[in-house]
């Protein structure tokens, strides 16, 4: 069963290096709110991937439903990113005590839950993520049907994939926090501005794509 593991690693590598709003949000959460916030955000993204993967495998008929409504999903996702981008760019306040490694504000459980939900929604409302999982579920399902144990094959592929992506996202959080001692309030202000602009760009791309979906 080396083949499904290798496929899972390859799939996980592709997903982990894909440039999207999530990767910048992970770095921003880690840098501005600390490691726990970064971990909470990653947990939300990971749980979202698991949810979408389960839906794709169990409710295969939803494939056509999602394709038929992908413009609506794209609009909702773009609106969510638009709100987040505007907030990050214009209203998010950076305080010096949140930057130094020895002065990280301890986030309350309620705040971490909010970060978790943000990560879940940012990932789940991206139609590209839907299409990614649906396409690969179909492809891996076809491969699995040719094996003696299709269920085990899919578990190995997707389990390896999700494990690799989770490890990569956690590594981003850890690496981001190693930069904290060198950061200043001015630097963090620019990090926030860049993150906000990037999120707004992805929002515009989603809106444009939604208008052109057939």
C-alpha positions, 0 to 999 in steps of 0.5 A: 500500500505504498502507492496510496500513501505516495498519492496522499503525500503528493496531494497534500503537497499540492494543497499545502503550497497552493497560494490562497487567502488561507495561508496569509490568514494563518500567518497574520493570526500567528503574528498578531494574536499569537501561536494559540490563535494560529493553531485555532485557525489551522484547526478550523481550516483542517476541520473544514477540509475533513467536513468537505471530504466526508461530504464528497465521499458520502454524499456524492450526489451533491457534486452536481448540486454544488456545481449548479450553485457554485456562483452563489457559493463564490458570491458568499465566499467573496463577500466573507473575504471582502468583509474580512479584508476591509476589517483587516486593512482599515479597522484592525488595530495593532498594539505593541504588547501583542507583538513582542514574544514576551507580551503576547495577549492571552486569548480567551476561549471565546476568542479562540472559538471565533478564530476557529470559526473564521478559519472554517468559514474562510476555507469552506466558502471558497468554491475552489476548495469545494471543486478541489475535493470533489475532483480528487474524490472522483479521481481517487475513487476511480483508482480505489475501485480497481483495488481489492480494498477500496475503502482502505485505499481512500483512507490511506490517500486522504488520511495521508493528505490531510495529515501532511496539510495539517503538519504544513499549516502547523509548521507555518504557525511555528515559523511565523512565531519565531519572527515575533521577537524581531517585529515592531508595531510599525512592521505589524501594521504593514503586515496587516495592510498587506494581508488585507490587500491580499484578501481583498484581491482574492475577494475580487477574483472570486466575485469576477469568477462568480459573475462568469460561472455558467 
